[in-house]
């Protein structure tokens, strides 16, 4: 018996056998090796966390292309696109409703696609084409969707109207307004507390028909 096994055996309780000592020695050694293999690289992990904290901490400069114009602002990376538009760039046409992506009042177009601006970070939309309700009209000439909403009285209080119009524009561009039922389905993410849905559908369907 080796000295190591003898020491393990001697430390065991009375009645233990040399085989018990050998097994204990093997388990201890194997456990130590396994622990070293599974130990996380603490230094590199700490370095990664430090680098990450430097990236997201504090105010940073960002440039957003909104309605064809590059706009620069200073904001923390946690600022939503909605807050950047309203609080930093004074583009208050986009409305804050639920702030949870459930009502659609904050809908804008990003690279032509509908986006709930309360659910996306401003810093993540750099380099993309952002269109808000302010960017639809050409001077004094309203967008066809805006004209249709006026014609069909597609609003009452008007709070949801910017998001409804932006969503309607995208709905037509996507080809999702070919029937009333299809229009209702693809506009269902935009809520109207006043209940102007029939008039909203009529406005979107008219623009889709002309398109």
LOLO-926440 format. One record per residue (C-alpha): y, x, z; residue in one letter. Coordinates in steps of 0.2 Angstrom, whole numbers, plus 2048, in hexadecimal, padded with zeros to 3 digits. Example, Ala and Ser with C-alpha at 12.3 -4.5 7.8 and 13.67 -1.06 7.14 Angstrom:
# LOLO-926440
7EA83E827a/7FB844824s/
END
This chain:
# LOLO-926440
800800800x/8118077FCx/81F80A809x/8297FB802x/81B7EF803x/8167F6814x/8287F381Bx/8287E1814x/8177DE81Bx/81C7E582Cx/82B7D982Cx/8217CA829x/81B7BE836x/80A7C183Ex/7FC7BC833x/8047C1823x/7FA7CB816x/7FF7D980Bx/7FF7CE7FCx/80C7C3805x/8177D2807x/8157D77F4x/81A7C67EEx/8297C67F9x/82F7D77F3x/82C7D17E1x/8367C17E4x/8447CA7ECx/8457D77DEx/8447CA7D0x/8517BF7D9x/85D7CE7D9x/85B7D27C7x/85D7BF7C2x/86D7BE7CDx/8747CD7C4x/8707C67B3x/8787B57B7x/8877BB7BFx/8977B67B5x/8A27C47AFx/8AF7C17BCx/8BC7CD7B5x/8BC7C67A3x/8BC7B47AAx/8CB7B87B4x/8D47C07A6x/8D17B179Bx/8D87A57A8x/8E77B07AAx/8EA7B1797x/8E879E797x/8F479B7A5x/9017A579Bx/8FF79B78Cx/90278A794x/90E78E7A1x/92178A7A0x/92C785793x/92978A781x/932789770x/92A77E763x/92F777752x/92A76674Cx/92C76073Ax/93274E73Cx/93874372Ex/939752723x/94475C72Ex/93F76B739x/94476774Bx/943775759x/94277176Bx/93E77977Cx/930770786x/921773790x/910772787x/90B763790x/919758789x/91274B77Ex/91874876Cx/91F737772x/92A73F77Fx/92F74D774x/936740767x/93E735774x/944741782x/947751778x/94C74C767x/95473B76Ax/94973275Ex/947722768x/94071775Bx/92F71C760x/92B71176Fx/92271577Fx/918706784x/90870978Ex/90871D78Dx/8F571C78Cx/8F271977Ax/8EE70777Cx/8FD6FD774x/901707765x/914706768x/916719766x/90D71A755x/913727749x/90C72F73Ax/90674173Bx/90174872Ax/900736724x/8F4730731x/8F8724740x/8F972D751x/8FD726762x/90B732766x/908730779x/8F7737777x/8FB74776Ex/904757774x/91475B76Ax/90F76E76Ax/8FF769760x/909761752x/91277074Dx/91177373Ax/90C761736x/91675372Ex/91C74773Bx/924736735x/92C72A741x/93471973Fx/94572273Cx/93E72B72Dx/93871C723x/94871571Cx/95271F70Ex/96371E714x/96870C714x/95970770Ax/94B700716x/939704713x/92F6F670Bx/9256F371Bx/9366F2725x/93C6E5718x/92C6DB719x/92D6DB72Cx/93E6D372Bx/9396C771Dx/92A6C1727x/9326C1738x/9256CD73Ex/92C6D074Fx/9356C875Ex/93A6D476Cx/9386E2760x/9316EF76Cx/9206F1763x/9286F0752x/92A70274Ex/918706752x/9136F6748x/91C6FC739x/91670D739x/90470773Bx/9076FB72Dx/90D708722x/8FD713725x/8F2703724x/8F8700712x/8F771370Dx/8E5713714x/8E070470Ax/8DC6FA719x/8E76EB716x/8DE6E2707x/8DA6D2711x/8E16CA720x/8D16CE72Ax/8D16E0725x/8E46E1729x/8E16D973Bx/8D36E573Ex/8DC6F5739x/8EC6F0742x/8E36EB752x/8E96FB75Bx/8FB6F475Bx/8FE6E7768x/90C6DA767x/90F6D1778x/91A6C476Fx/90B6BF764x/9136C2753x/9036C774Bx/9026BA73Dx/9136C0737x/90F6D2739x/8FF6CF72Ex/9096C6721x/9166D5720x/9086E271Ex/8FE6D8712x/90E6D5707x/9116E8706x/8FF6EB702x/8FF6DF6F4x/90E6E76ECx/9076F86EFx/
END
